[in-house]
Amino acid sequence: MRRRVRVPETLHRCVWWRAAAGQSLLVALTLLSVPSLALEVETLWVANPDMVMEGAAMVVDLDGDGDDEIVTAAYENIIVVDGSGEECWRFDSRGRYSTCPAVLERAGASPLLYACDNTGMFTCLDGAGNVVWQADVGNVFCASPVIADLNGDGVFEVIQG
């Protein structure tokens, strides 16, 4: 079995490689940056969304099929692609995303994605890209939302700064 490893080629392109099983992302990145060390790397696919992705990509199974999708935010869009690089869906916002969304994985239910654009529109999406709720929270600093159980009651809170 081989593991997929993401290595950014440029700000405008996202490249995925396949590395031998048992090699972690950190090891693969280190080995790729040291030419004297051998690593079998095969390009799986290249996706070019024609925009700058300012936040990190995230990997999560959004539709419950056992295969991970890739979630990223770029300009006014949250973009989801599948493991072959095909776009699954895209959510358009009124403002620009300069960070990565937060993901809340839930047992027996679709994960929830949280993101706030630079106009202060805080959005919660389900795994299919449908709006669960939105709140206008005013202008925010370019920071990713954080999900945590702040008071230990078993209910997660979403924090946006």
N, C-alpha and C positions, 0 to 999 in steps of 0.2 A: 504494500500500500504506500502511496506517495502522499505527501502533504503539500498543500498550496501555500506559497509564501509571496506576500506582496512587497515589492520593492519599488519606490517611486522613481520614475525615470526623469520626469520634469514636472513642473507644476501643472502642465496642461495635459499630461497623459498618465494613465494608470496602467502599470504593467504587472501581470501576474506570472510567476514562475512556479514550476513544480520541482521540489527538492526531494531527495530520498527520505524515506520514513525515519522518524527518530531525530531529525535535525530540527531544532527550534528556529523560530524567526530570528532571534538574536544571533544564533550561530550562523545561519544562512547569510544574514546581512554582513557579519564579520568576515565570513569566508569570501563573499563576493567582493569585498573591498580590499582583500589581500591576494594579489595575483599569484603568489607563490604557492598558495594552498589550493588543492583541487576540489571542485564541487561540480557534480553533474546537475546542470540547470537547463531546463527546457521551457521556452516561452509557451504559455498556454493561449493567451489572447491579449490584445491591446484594445483599450477603449478610449476614445477621444471625445469627451462631451462638448468640445468647442468652447470651454470656459475654464477659468481658474478655479481649482478646488482648494479653498483656503483652510478647510478643516480636514482632519484625518478621516479616512474611510473606516467603517465599522462592519463587522461580519456577524450576521445573526440569521437564524431561520425564521423568516417573517410569515411564511404561509403554512408552516407545520408539516411540510412534506419531507423533512429530514435533510434537505439540502440547504446550505447557507446562501443567503443573498448578501450583496455588498451595498451598504448605505453610505452616501456621502452628500454633502451640501456644497453647492456652487452657485454663486450669484444669487438669484431669486428662486432657486430650485432645491428641493431635496430629491435626489436621484437614487433609484434602486435598480441594480443589475443582477442577473443571475450568475451562476458559476461559469457560464460560457461567454459572458460579456454582453448578453442581450439585455436591453433595457426592459424592466418589468413595469415600472411606473415612474412618474415624475410629478411632484407637487410644486405648484407655483405659489409664491408668496408676494406680498406687496412690497417687501423690502429685501435687502441683501443678507444672506447668511455668511458670517465670517468665522463660524465655529462649526464643530460637529454636533449632530443631534445626540441626545441621551436616549438609551434604550432600556425599557423595563420589560424583562422577560417574565411571563406569567405562566404558571402551571395550568395546562388545559385550555389556554386562551392565547390569542394572537398577541405578540409583543406590542407595546406602545412606544411610539417615537415622540420625543419632545424636542422642540427647537424654537428659538426666538430670533426673529430677524432684527435688523438694525433700526426699524421703525417702532419696535416694541410689540409686534404681534407675536404672542406666545401661542404656539399651536401644538396640539396633541393629535397624532395620527395613529390609526390602527395599521396592522401589517399589510393591508391592501392599499394604503395611501388615502383612506377616507378620513375626513376631519371628525374627531371625537368631540373636541371642544377647542375654542380659541378665546384668548383674553388679550385685550389691549392693555399692556402694563407700562406704557410710556417708553421713552428712549432708554436703552440699556447699553451697558458696556459690552464689548465683544468678548463674551464669556459663554462657554457651554453650560447648559443646565446640568444639575447634579441631582441624583435620586438617592435618598437615604431615609431610614426610619429614625428620625431625629429624637423622638421621645420614647422609643422602645415599646410602642403599643402594637407593633405588627403591621402598621399601615405606613406605606412609603409616602414621603413628601417629595415634591419636586421644587428645587431651589433654582432661581434664575437671578443673576446679579447684573 
